[in-house]
Amino acid sequence: MKYFVFVLGVLLVLGFALKGTFTHEKFDSKTWKSWVESEEAPSLRWDMMNSLRKSHQLKGKTKQQVLQLLGEPNSQSKNQLSYYLGYSKSGVNTATLFIDFNDENVVVRFFVNQG
């Protein structure tokens, strides 16, 4: 019984410690495109990343399809688009989504760089 209470206590502590770290904000293209970083929504894009990865297979999409889905990037080069994600829930980290394209303008990889 002591072991059960201990494990339950550890799980509760972990649950409270991780609260807000993992979000389940559903990806919405219109909301993503219109997001402006603010005190009310500093991490909205960051919060949508898990849903975006699960609901939209970015790898293999054309640049036009990505632009239609995510809107204009914060910066771009010939073979890369980048989207600022804002602050994490902890308010310490910021991140940027990078999407790399091949010479045929098809996504070959994407990654989030925290900084």
C-alpha positions as CSV (number, residue, x, y, z in Angstrom):
1,M,0.0,0.0,0.0
2,K,2.9,2.4,0.8
3,Y,4.3,1.8,-2.7
4,F,1.0,2.6,-4.3
5,V,0.7,5.9,-2.4
6,F,4.3,6.8,-3.2
7,V,3.7,6.1,-7.0
8,L,0.5,8.1,-6.9
9,G,2.2,11.0,-5.2
10,V,5.0,11.0,-7.8
11,L,2.5,10.9,-10.6
12,L,0.6,13.9,-9.1
13,V,3.7,15.9,-8.6
14,L,4.8,15.2,-12.2
15,G,1.3,16.1,-13.5
16,F,1.5,19.5,-11.8
17,A,5.1,20.1,-12.9
18,L,4.2,19.3,-16.5
19,K,0.9,21.2,-16.5
20,G,1.0,23.7,-19.3
21,T,4.2,22.2,-20.8
22,F,2.3,19.9,-23.2
23,T,-0.6,21.5,-24.9
24,H,-3.3,20.2,-27.1
25,E,-4.2,23.4,-29.0
26,K,-5.7,22.2,-32.2
27,F,-4.1,23.5,-35.4
28,D,-6.2,26.0,-37.2
29,S,-4.8,27.6,-40.4
30,K,-6.7,30.8,-40.1
31,T,-5.7,31.3,-36.5
32,W,-2.0,30.5,-37.3
33,K,-2.0,33.0,-40.2
34,S,-3.5,35.8,-38.2
35,W,-1.5,35.2,-35.0
36,V,0.2,38.3,-33.5
37,E,2.4,37.8,-30.5
38,S,0.8,39.3,-27.5
39,E,0.6,38.9,-23.7
40,E,-2.7,37.2,-24.2
41,A,-1.4,34.6,-26.7
42,P,2.4,34.5,-26.5
43,S,2.7,30.8,-27.4
44,L,-0.3,30.1,-29.6
45,R,1.8,28.9,-32.6
46,W,4.1,26.9,-30.3
47,D,1.0,25.3,-28.8
48,M,-0.3,24.3,-32.2
49,M,2.9,22.6,-33.4
50,N,2.0,19.1,-32.1
51,S,-1.4,19.3,-33.8
52,L,0.2,20.6,-37.0
53,R,2.7,17.8,-37.1
54,K,0.0,15.2,-36.5
55,S,-2.7,16.5,-38.7
56,H,-0.7,17.8,-41.7
57,Q,2.1,15.8,-43.4
58,L,4.4,18.7,-44.3
59,K,7.1,16.5,-45.9
60,G,6.2,16.1,-49.5
61,K,4.0,19.2,-49.7
62,T,4.8,21.9,-52.3
63,K,5.9,25.4,-51.3
64,Q,2.5,26.7,-52.6
65,Q,0.6,24.2,-50.4
66,V,2.7,25.2,-47.3
67,L,2.1,28.9,-48.0
68,Q,-1.7,28.2,-48.4
69,L,-1.7,26.3,-45.1
70,L,0.6,28.5,-43.0
71,G,0.6,31.9,-44.8
72,E,3.5,34.2,-45.4
73,P,6.6,33.2,-43.5
74,N,8.6,35.5,-41.2
75,S,11.6,35.0,-43.4
76,Q,12.5,33.0,-46.5
77,S,15.3,32.1,-48.8
78,K,15.3,30.1,-52.1
79,N,15.0,26.8,-50.3
80,Q,13.7,27.6,-46.8
81,L,10.7,29.2,-45.1
82,S,10.7,30.1,-41.4
83,Y,7.8,30.8,-39.0
84,Y,8.3,32.4,-35.6
85,L,6.4,30.3,-33.0
86,G,6.6,32.7,-30.0
87,Y,7.4,31.8,-26.4
88,S,6.9,28.4,-24.7
89,K,4.5,28.1,-21.9
90,S,7.4,28.6,-19.4
91,G,8.0,32.0,-21.1
92,V,11.7,31.3,-21.4
93,N,12.3,29.6,-24.8
94,T,11.2,31.0,-28.1
95,A,11.2,28.9,-31.3
96,T,11.1,29.0,-35.0
97,L,9.7,26.4,-37.4
98,F,12.0,25.9,-40.4
99,I,10.8,24.2,-43.6
100,D,13.4,23.1,-46.2
101,F,12.6,22.6,-49.9
102,N,14.4,20.8,-52.7
103,D,15.0,22.4,-56.1
104,E,11.4,21.3,-57.2
105,N,9.9,23.3,-54.2
106,V,8.8,20.2,-52.3
107,V,9.3,19.9,-48.6
108,V,12.2,17.6,-47.7
109,R,12.4,18.3,-44.0
110,F,11.1,20.6,-41.3
111,F,12.3,21.2,-37.8
112,V,11.8,23.5,-34.8
113,N,14.8,25.4,-33.5
114,Q,14.5,26.6,-29.9
115,G,16.5,29.6,-28.8
